[in-house]
Amino acid sequence: MSALSPLFLWLIPLALLPVIIHLLNRLRYQTVKWAAMMFLRSADRDASRRAKIRQWLILAARCLMLLMFLMALSRLQSKGRLARFFDSGSNLVVILFDRSASMEQMRGGVSGRERALSLLNQGLSELGPGARVIWMDSVTGELTPLPNAIDLERLPMVKPSATSSDLSAMLRSALQEIARAGVTKAEVWIPTDRQSSAWLPDGANPPDWSEWTGMNTQITLRLLDVAEVAPDPGNRALQLVNVPVWNGETLTVQLRLLRDTAAPESVPLLINFGGLSLQEEIMVEGPSFLWEQTLPVQAHQSQVQATFSLPADSNPADNRVAVSWMDRGADKASVDSGDAFVDRVMRAALLPREGLREIVGNGVVPVSEIRFQVREETDRLSSEDQAWLEKGGVMLMMPSLADLTPVGTDDEGLAIDRWEEQSGVLATEQREPLRMDLLRIFEAADLSAEGEDLQVLALMEDGNPFLTLQKIGDGMLYRLATLPLREASNLDAGYVIVPMLQRMLQEGGGQELRLGTRSLGGVELGLLANWQSMGRPESSPLLDVDCYQSEQGIVALNRKELEDRSETLSVQELQEWAKPLDLRIFEDRSKVDSEVNSRFEFTSLLALCGLIFLVIESWLLTRNIRRPSSTASAWSTSA
């Protein structure tokens, strides 16, 4: 047995205070022998014996009452059989429901989502009447209290979707709610198919949950494993690779077909393009097949939308992709680095081309139409720049000449020691790597390596950052440590600065340019009621892959590519992911009831016992009051 507030245990001797007061009161009286008293004591010996017993009971009730209240303040806890006898279940249960596309995989004729609902209904039926239940799903991310005896099948937040999920973010929100509730015991139920992308969306290391172990709440994670049944065979997943590319007269779409078999087969591909439905037979070999699909674009067309789908199989949520393309004219960029020569170098690196790339001055066009800005380094972004970045803009900040200081030796300078090729402008996926190994830096400014959502993309030999990336909303803020000047670096040679600037320009987007081909949840669509499906009336832009239209234009929404990753984590890997939090399989009742992990806090029980002893003492005091006799005594008659 342990105590959460052990300080009050040192006050337990105060429970003897009524005994001490009683003894002190007895010292106030002296015994005087009187001959006539022997006759009185003999006459009332029985009544005196009963009075003493009553007084000792009152004294014991007072001591026990103080003892119970002091022990209640110490918040005693117990493990083992005593805890299991008194335990009435968790005070709070938070359900994290995964509605991602992978949960629609059929297993034994039942989808993972449907099996999760069945397990949840079973668990809810076993909860005590005093438990609170809060629901959180991966689509909305909202915490919603659930009433008792509710039918989960009828809830709108259990419907299937083609979205992805981030259980790390969901669990963090659940722990914050548990901390706010201040309960003694709490459980987090997580139905999952153990897909790695849901637990580690970006492939990073497991998160650190140690900050939540110091709470006074006993937290247990219950894993409702729906992946223990093997998935039904015959599943195919259709992926959209990158965004569609317009080649002047055609729109090229890269597609990937993932299968759970390597046997060659002919797969029918259904194409809905321009209101026409076409079918093509794709001859595939191996578990993964990549090909390009070409769609004709008429000269007068400024916007194109299409959908590609496979016949229904064991997971219909991964059989469809959508494409939307809009001719947005020339990509616009502005250059204002603070130095005229640097501006000329940067303009030349962007290679303006009519109808393709255009360099505009500040104020010439609305800032919402500018995709990319080159600016001089400033200490703080203006509110206008902040809003522009949050809506998808890309900005490159360059240091001023006054900020540059010599680095390395005069002849050699510094080389780039390490650079990131997995994300940002230096990423090499589907494109050639930049020749960062050829760069030499002679003068550089100090760049901060710390900040919210800040990533160092390249480091110089002295360990200082050369290029950093900070994500702000949907936009990106790059910072460069040097300038394309001969005395500062060899960036002006062009083999790095030219492709780097053009990639930054392609990454940028303004408010009205955010439409096109996007991922579900990757773009704010305002009032969703204004967006209507162009193919299936029942589709929702919050849940389903499809093309949607409103007065703002047409947008194609797709699953995130990571949702089609087939890797799963074992239960042991999930327990490592959750450390030091306690994670167990939901069905393992032997561990749930073990002596080590079952606890009960006796605060309420001890306070109730204290009140009972208070009532007993009050009752005994009323019994101690002498009632007047209905007949006159012999003493009053003789008097």
C-alpha positions in Angstrom: 0.0 0.0 0.0 1.3 3.5 -0.9 0.1 7.1 -0.4 0.0 9.9 -3.0 0.2 12.5 -0.2 2.3 10.8 2.5 2.8 14.1 4.5 -0.7 13.5 6.1 0.5 10.1 7.5 2.8 12.0 9.9 -0.4 13.6 11.4 -2.0 10.2 12.3 -1.0 10.5 16.0 -3.4 13.4 16.2 -6.2 10.8 16.1 -5.4 10.2 19.8 -6.3 13.8 20.6 -9.7 12.9 22.1 -8.0 10.4 24.5 -5.5 13.0 25.6 -8.3 15.6 26.2 -10.3 13.0 28.2 -7.3 12.2 30.4 -6.6 15.9 31.0 -10.2 16.4 32.0 -10.0 13.6 34.6 -7.1 15.4 36.3 -9.4 18.3 37.1 -11.4 16.2 39.7 -10.4 14.8 43.0 -11.9 11.8 44.8 -13.5 12.6 48.2 -14.8 9.7 50.2 -18.2 10.3 51.8 -20.1 7.7 53.8 -23.5 8.2 52.2 -22.0 7.7 48.7 -21.7 4.0 49.2 -25.5 3.7 49.2 -25.9 5.9 46.0 -23.2 3.9 44.1 -24.8 0.7 45.1 -28.2 1.9 43.9 -26.9 3.1 40.5 -24.1 0.6 39.8 -25.7 -0.8 36.6 -26.5 2.7 35.2 -22.9 3.8 35.9 -21.5 0.8 34.1 -23.6 1.5 31.0 -22.5 5.2 31.1 -18.8 4.2 31.1 -19.2 1.9 28.2 -21.0 4.7 26.3 -18.3 7.2 27.1 -15.6 4.8 25.8 -17.5 4.2 22.6 -17.8 7.9 22.1 -14.1 8.3 22.6 -13.3 5.5 20.2 -15.7 7.0 17.5 -14.0 10.3 17.8 -10.5 8.8 17.4 -11.5 6.6 14.5 -13.2 9.6 12.8 -10.0 11.7 12.9 -8.0 8.7 11.8 -10.2 8.1 8.7 -10.1 11.7 7.6 -6.3 11.9 8.0 -5.8 8.7 6.0 -8.2 10.0 3.3 -6.1 13.2 3.0 -3.0 11.0 2.4 -4.7 9.4 -0.6 -3.8 5.7 0.2 -3.5 3.3 -2.8 -3.4 -0.4 -2.8 -2.5 -3.2 -5.3 -3.4 -6.8 -5.6 -6.5 -8.6 -4.3 -7.7 -5.7 -2.1 -7.5 -3.3 -5.1 -9.4 -5.8 -7.3 -12.1 -6.2 -4.7 -12.8 -2.4 -4.5 -11.9 -1.3 -8.0 -14.9 -0.1 -10.1 -13.0 0.5 -13.3 -11.4 3.6 -14.9 -12.7 7.1 -14.2 -12.1 8.1 -17.8 -11.8 6.2 -21.1 -10.6 8.0 -24.3 -11.1 6.1 -27.5 -8.8 6.9 -30.4 -10.6 5.6 -33.6 -8.5 5.1 -36.7 -10.6 5.8 -39.8 -7.8 5.6 -42.3 -8.0 3.8 -45.7 -6.0 0.8 -44.5 -8.7 0.0 -41.8 -11.0 -0.9 -44.7 -8.9 -3.9 -45.5 -11.1 -7.0 -45.3 -10.0 -9.7 -42.8 -12.1 -12.8 -42.7 -14.9 -11.1 -44.6 -15.0 -8.1 -42.1 -13.1 -4.9 -42.4 -10.7 -3.8 -39.7 -12.9 -0.8 -39.0 -16.0 -3.0 -38.4 -14.1 -5.4 -36.2 -12.8 -2.4 -34.2 -16.4 -1.3 -33.6 -17.3 -4.8 -32.4 -14.4 -4.8 -29.9 -15.3 -1.4 -28.7 -18.9 -2.3 -28.1 -17.7 -5.3 -26.0 -15.4 -3.1 -24.0 -18.0 -0.4 -23.3 -20.4 -3.0 -22.1 -17.9 -4.0 -19.4 -17.3 -0.5 -18.0 -18.6 0.6 -14.6 -21.5 3.0 -14.4 -19.3 5.8 -13.2 -16.8 5.8 -16.1 -16.7 8.7 -18.6 -16.1 7.9 -22.3 -14.6 10.4 -24.8 -14.3 9.7 -28.5 -11.7 11.0 -30.9 -11.5 10.0 -34.6 -8.6 10.4 -37.0 -10.6 12.5 -39.5 -11.9 15.3 -37.3 -9.5 15.1 -34.4 -12.3 16.4 -32.1 -12.8 15.1 -28.5 -16.5 14.2 -28.1 -18.1 12.8 -24.9 -20.2 9.7 -25.5 -23.4 9.0 -23.5 -23.9 5.6 -21.8 -25.4 2.7 -23.8 -24.8 4.3 -27.2 -24.8 2.3 -30.5 -21.4 3.1 -32.1 -22.6 1.9 -35.5 -24.9 4.9 -35.7 -22.3 7.6 -35.0 -21.4 9.8 -38.0 -17.7 9.7 -36.9 -17.3 6.0 -37.5 -17.9 6.0 -41.3 -15.1 4.8 -43.6 -12.7 7.3 -45.2 -9.7 7.3 -47.6 -7.7 9.6 -45.2 -4.5 8.9 -43.2 -4.1 9.0 -39.5 -1.5 10.2 -37.0 -1.9 8.3 -33.7 1.0 10.1 -32.1 -0.8 13.4 -32.4 -4.1 11.8 -31.3 -2.5 10.3 -28.2 -0.9 13.6 -27.3 -4.4 15.3 -27.4 -5.8 12.4 -25.3 -3.2 12.8 -22.7 -3.8 16.5 -22.5 -7.5 15.9 -21.9 -6.7 13.3 -19.2 -4.4 15.8 -17.5 -7.1 18.5 -17.6 -9.7 16.1 -16.2 -7.6 15.3 -13.2 -8.9 11.7 -12.7 -7.3 8.9 -10.7 -7.4 6.3 -13.4 -7.7 6.6 -17.2 -7.5 4.3 -20.1 -6.8 5.1 -23.8 -8.3 2.5 -26.2 -6.6 2.3 -29.6 -8.2 0.1 -32.3 -5.5 -0.4 -35.0 -4.4 -2.6 -37.8 -0.8 -1.8 -36.7 0.1 -0.1 -40.0 3.4 1.7 -39.4 2.4 4.9 -41.3 -0.3 5.5 -38.6 2.1 5.2 -35.7 5.2 6.7 -37.4 3.8 8.9 -40.2 7.1 10.4 -41.3 9.2 7.3 -40.5 10.8 9.2 -37.5 11.8 7.6 -34.2 9.1 6.9 -31.6 8.0 9.9 -29.7 9.0 10.6 -26.1 6.1 10.1 -23.6 8.2 10.5 -20.4 6.7 13.9 -19.7 3.3 12.2 -19.0 4.6 9.7 -16.4 4.7 12.2 -13.5 1.0 12.7 -13.4 -1.1 11.5 -10.4 -3.3 9.6 -12.9 -2.7 5.9 -13.6 -2.7 5.8 -17.5 -3.1 2.5 -19.4 -3.1 2.1 -23.1 -5.3 -0.7 -24.4 -4.5 -1.9 -27.9 -7.5 -3.4 -29.8 -5.6 -5.4 -32.4 -7.6 -6.0 -35.5 -4.5 -7.2 -37.5 -4.3 -10.6 -35.8 -6.5 -12.0 -38.6 -4.7 -12.3 -41.9 -6.0 -9.9 -44.6 -8.1 -11.3 -47.4 -6.0 -12.0 -50.5 -6.5 -10.3 -53.9 -6.1 -6.6 -52.9 -4.8 -4.0 -55.3 -3.9 -0.4 -54.5 -3.7 2.4 -57.1 -1.4 5.3 -56.3 -0.9 8.7 -57.9 2.8 9.5 -58.1 3.6 13.2 -58.0 1.4 15.8 -59.6 0.3 15.7 -63.3 2.6 17.3 -65.8 1.4 19.4 -68.6 3.5 19.1 -71.8 1.7 21.6 -74.0 -0.8 19.3 -75.6 -1.0 16.4 -73.2 -1.3 15.9 -69.5 1.0 13.1 -68.2 0.0 11.2 -65.1 2.2 8.8 -63.3 0.4 5.9 -61.6 1.6 3.0 -59.5 -0.2 -0.3 -58.9 0.5 -2.2 -55.7 -0.5 -5.9 -55.4 -0.2 -8.7 -52.9 0.9 -11.1 -55.6 3.7 -11.2 -58.1 1.9 -13.3 -60.7 1.4 -11.6 -64.1 -2.2 -10.5 -64.8 -4.2 -8.1 -66.9 -5.9 -5.4 -64.7 -8.8 -3.3 -66.0 -8.3 0.4 -65.4 -11.4 2.6 -65.5 -10.8 6.2 -66.7 -13.3 9.0 -66.4 -12.1 11.9 -68.4 -14.0 14.9 -69.7 -17.3 13.1 -69.0 -16.3 10.0 -70.9 -15.8 6.6 -69.4 -13.0 4.5 -70.8 -11.4 1.2 -69.9 -7.9 0.1 -70.5 -6.3 -3.3 -69.8 -2.9 -2.9 -67.9 -0.6 -5.9 -68.2 1.3 -6.0 -64.9 4.1 -8.2 -63.5 5.4 -8.2 -59.9 3.9 -6.7 -56.8 4.6 -3.1 -57.9 4.1 -1.6 -61.4 4.7 2.0 -62.4 3.5 3.5 -65.7 2.5 6.8 -67.3 -0.9 7.6 -68.5 -1.3 10.4 -71.1 -4.5 12.5 -71.4 -5.0 14.8 -74.4 -5.6 18.5 -73.6 -7.3 20.7 -76.2 -5.8 24.1 -77.1 -8.8 25.9 -75.5 -8.9 23.9 -72.3 -7.6 25.7 -69.2 -8.6 23.0 -66.7 -8.7 19.2 -66.8 -10.0 16.7 -64.3 -10.0 12.9 -64.4 -10.4 9.9 -62.2 -8.8 6.4 -62.4 -10.2 3.4 -60.6 -9.8 -0.3 -60.3 -12.6 -2.9 -59.8 -13.7 -3.4 -56.2 -11.6 -5.8 -54.1 -10.9 -6.6 -50.5 -10.2 -2.8 -49.8 -12.2 -0.4 -51.9 -10.7 2.6 -50.2 -7.4 2.3 -52.1 -8.8 1.7 -55.6 -9.3 5.2 -56.8 -7.2 8.3 -57.6 -8.2 11.7 -59.0 -6.4 14.3 -61.1 -7.1 18.0 -61.5 -4.9 20.4 -63.6 -5.4 24.1 -64.2 -3.5 26.4 -66.6 -2.4 29.1 -64.1 -0.2 31.0 -66.5 3.4 31.9 -65.8 4.8 31.2 -62.4 5.5 34.6 -60.8 8.4 35.4 -58.6 9.8 38.7 -57.1 13.5 39.4 -56.3 14.6 42.0 -53.8 17.7 40.8 -52.0 19.0 44.3 -51.0 21.9 44.2 -53.5 21.6 45.1 -57.2 24.2 42.7 -58.4 22.8 39.8 -56.3 19.3 40.6 -57.8 20.7 40.3 -61.3 22.2 36.9 -60.5 19.0 35.6 -58.9 16.9 36.9 -61.8 19.2 35.1 -64.3 19.1 31.9 -62.2 15.3 31.9 -62.4 15.5 32.0 -66.2 12.4 34.0 -67.0 10.4 32.5 -69.9 7.3 33.9 -71.5 4.3 31.9 -70.4 6.4 29.8 -68.0 8.3 31.9 -65.4 8.0 35.6 -64.9 9.9 38.0 -62.6 7.7 40.8 -61.2 8.3 43.8 -59.0 6.7 44.4 -55.6 3.3 45.9 -56.0 3.0 45.1 -59.8 0.6 42.2 -59.2 -1.3 41.1 -56.1 1.0 39.3 -53.6 -1.5 36.4 -53.7 -0.4 35.7 -57.3 3.3 35.6 -56.4 4.6 32.0 -55.8 8.2 32.7 -54.8 10.0 35.7 -53.2 13.7 36.4 -52.7 14.2 38.8 -49.8 16.9 40.3 -47.7 17.1 38.8 -44.2 15.0 40.5 -41.6 14.6 39.9 -37.8 10.8 39.5 -38.0 8.3 38.8 -40.7 5.5 41.3 -41.3 1.9 40.2 -40.8 1.4 40.3 -44.6 4.4 38.0 -45.2 3.3 35.7 -42.5 -0.2 35.4 -44.0 1.3 34.9 -47.5 3.5 32.1 -46.3 0.7 30.4 -44.4 -1.3 30.2 -47.6 1.4 28.3 -49.5 4.1 30.9 -50.5 7.8 30.1 -50.6 10.4 32.7 -49.6 14.2 32.6 -49.7 16.0 35.0 -47.3 19.5 36.2 -48.2 22.0 37.8 -45.8 23.2 41.3 -46.3 26.8 42.1 -47.2 27.3 43.6 -43.7 26.3 40.2 -42.1 29.0 38.2 -44.0 32.2 37.3 -42.2 35.2 35.3 -43.6 35.1 31.5 -42.9 37.8 28.8 -43.5 41.0 29.8 -45.2 41.5 32.5 -47.7 42.3 30.1 -50.5 40.1 27.1 -49.7 37.1 28.5 -47.8 34.7 25.8 -46.5 33.0 23.0 -48.3 29.5 21.6 -47.6 30.0 18.7 -45.2 26.4 17.2 -45.0 23.1 17.9 -46.8 19.6 16.5 -46.6 18.4 14.6 -49.7 15.1 13.3 -48.2 13.1 16.5 -47.9 13.0 20.2 -49.0 14.6 21.7 -52.0 17.6 19.3 -51.9 15.5 16.2 -52.1 16.5 13.8 -54.9 13.3 11.8 -55.3 12.3 11.8 -59.0 15.0 14.4 -59.8 18.7 14.8 -60.1 20.8 15.6 -57.0 22.3 19.0 -56.7 26.1 19.2 -56.8 26.5 20.5 -53.3 29.9 18.8 -53.2 31.3 21.4 -55.6 30.4 24.4 -53.5 33.0 26.5 -51.6 32.1 29.2 -49.2 34.5 32.0 -48.2 32.1 34.4 -46.4 29.0 33.4 -44.5 26.5 34.7 -42.0 25.4 32.9 -38.9 22.1 31.1 -39.2 20.1 29.9 -36.2 19.7 26.1 -36.0 16.9 26.3 -33.5 13.2 27.2 -33.9 9.8 25.8 -34.3 9.5 23.5 -37.4 13.1 24.5 -38.4 15.1 22.0 -40.3 18.8 22.3 -41.3 19.2 21.1 -44.9 22.9 21.6 -45.3 25.9 22.1 -43.0 29.3 23.6 -43.7 32.6 22.0 -42.6 32.7 24.1 -39.4 29.3 22.7 -38.3 27.3 25.9 -39.0 24.1 25.8 -41.1 24.4 26.7 -44.8 20.7 26.3 -45.7 17.7 26.0 -43.4 14.0 25.4 -43.9 11.2 26.5 -41.7 7.6 25.5 -42.5 5.0 28.1 -41.8 1.5 26.9 -42.4 1.4 25.6 -46.0 4.4 27.7 -47.0 8.2 27.4 -46.7 10.8 29.9 -45.5 14.4 29.1 -46.7 17.4 30.9 -45.3 20.8 30.9 -47.1 24.1 31.6 -45.2 26.0 33.3 -48.1 25.5 35.3 -51.4 26.2 34.4 -55.0 29.3 36.8 -55.1 32.8 35.8 -56.1 34.3 37.0 -52.9 31.6 35.2 -50.8 31.1 31.8 -52.6 31.1 30.1 -56.0 27.3 30.0 -56.1 27.3 32.2 -59.1 28.7 29.3 -61.2 25.1 28.2 -61.5 25.1 24.4 -61.1 23.5 24.7 -57.6 21.7 28.1 -57.5 19.8 27.7 -60.8 18.1 24.4 -60.1 17.6 25.3 -56.5 15.7 28.5 -57.3 13.6 26.9 -59.9 12.6 24.1 -57.5 11.7 26.7 -54.9 9.5 28.5 -57.5 7.7 25.2 -58.3 7.0 24.6 -54.6 5.3 27.9 -54.1 1.6 28.7 -54.4 -0.7 31.6 -53.7 -4.2 31.5 -52.3 -6.0 31.0 -55.6 -3.3 28.6 -56.8 -3.8 26.1 -54.0 -6.3 24.1 -56.0 -5.4 21.3 -58.4 -4.2 17.8 -57.3 -4.0 17.6 -53.5 -4.1 15.1 -50.7 -7.1 14.7 -48.4 -6.7 17.1 -45.5 -3.9 18.9 -47.2 -5.9 21.9 -48.2 -8.5 24.1 -46.5 -11.7 24.1 -48.5 -13.6 26.6 -46.3 -17.2 25.7 -46.1 -17.3 22.0 -47.3 -21.0 22.4 -48.2 -19.9 24.5 -51.2 -17.8 21.6 -52.7 -19.7 19.0 -54.7 -18.4 15.8 -56.2 -18.1 15.8 -60.0 -18.4 12.0 -60.1 -20.3 10.5 -57.1 -22.9 12.6 -55.3 -22.3 10.8 -52.0 -18.6 11.6 -51.9 -17.4 14.0 -49.2 -14.2 16.2 -49.7 -13.4 15.4 -46.1 -13.4 11.6 -46.5 -13.3 10.4 -50.2 -11.0 10.4 -53.2 -12.7 12.3 -56.0 -12.8 15.6 -58.0 -14.8 18.4 -56.4 -16.1 21.7 -57.7 -17.2 25.0 -56.3 -17.1 28.6 -57.3 -13.4 28.6 -56.5 -12.6 26.0 -59.1 -11.9 22.3 -59.2 -9.7 20.3 -56.8 -8.8 16.6 -56.9 -8.3 15.0 -53.5 -6.3 11.8 -53.0 -5.0 9.5 -50.2 -1.6 10.4 -48.9 1.0 8.1 -50.4 2.1 6.8 -47.0 -1.4 5.4 -46.4 -0.6 2.6 -49.0 2.5 1.4 -47.2 2.0 -2.2 -46.2 4.6 -2.3 -43.3 3.1 -3.2 -40.0 4.6 -3.0 -36.5 4.6 -5.9 -34.1 3.1 -5.6 -30.6 6.6 -5.5 -29.1 7.5 -2.6 -31.4 4.3 -0.8 -30.4 5.2 -1.3 -26.7 8.6 0.3 -27.4 6.8 3.1 -29.2 4.6 3.8 -26.1 7.3 3.6 -23.4 7.3 4.5 -20.6 3.5 4.4 -20.8 1.9 1.0 -20.2 0.4 -0.6 -23.4 -1.4 -3.9 -23.4 -3.5 -6.0 -25.6 -7.2 -5.3 -24.9 -8.2 -9.0 -24.8 -5.5 -10.0 -22.3 -7.6 -10.1 -19.1 -5.0 -11.8 -17.1 -2.7 -8.8 -17.3 -5.5 -6.4 -16.8 -6.3 -8.0 -13.4 -2.7 -8.6 -12.3 -1.5 -7.5 -8.8 1.2 -5.4 -10.3 -0.9 -3.1 -12.4 -4.3 -3.1 -10.6 -4.6 -0.2 -8.2 -7.3 1.3 -6.1 -7.4 4.7 -4.2 -9.3 4.5 -0.9 -9.9 8.2 -0.5 -13.7 8.0 -1.0 -14.0 4.9 1.1 -12.0 6.4 4.0 -14.0 9.6 3.9 -17.2 7.6 4.0 -16.0 5.7 7.1 -15.1 9.0 8.8 -18.7 10.2 8.2 -20.1 7.0 9.6 -18.0 7.3 12.8 -19.2 10.9 13.1 -22.8 9.8 12.9 -22.2 7.1 15.5 -20.6 9.6 17.9 -23.6 12.0 17.5 -26.1 9.2 18.2 -24.2 8.1 21.3 -24.2 11.7 22.6 -27.9 11.9 22.3 -28.3 8.6 24.1 -26.2 10.0 27.0 -28.8 12.7 27.8 -30.9 11.6 30.8 -34.6 11.6 30.2 -36.9 12.9 33.1 -38.7 10.1 35.0 -42.5 9.9 34.9 -42.7 9.1 38.6 -41.3 11.1 41.5 -38.2 9.7 43.2 -38.0 8.7 46.8 -35.6 11.5 47.5 -38.0 14.2 46.4 -40.8 12.7 48.4 -38.9 12.6 51.6 -37.8 16.2 51.0 
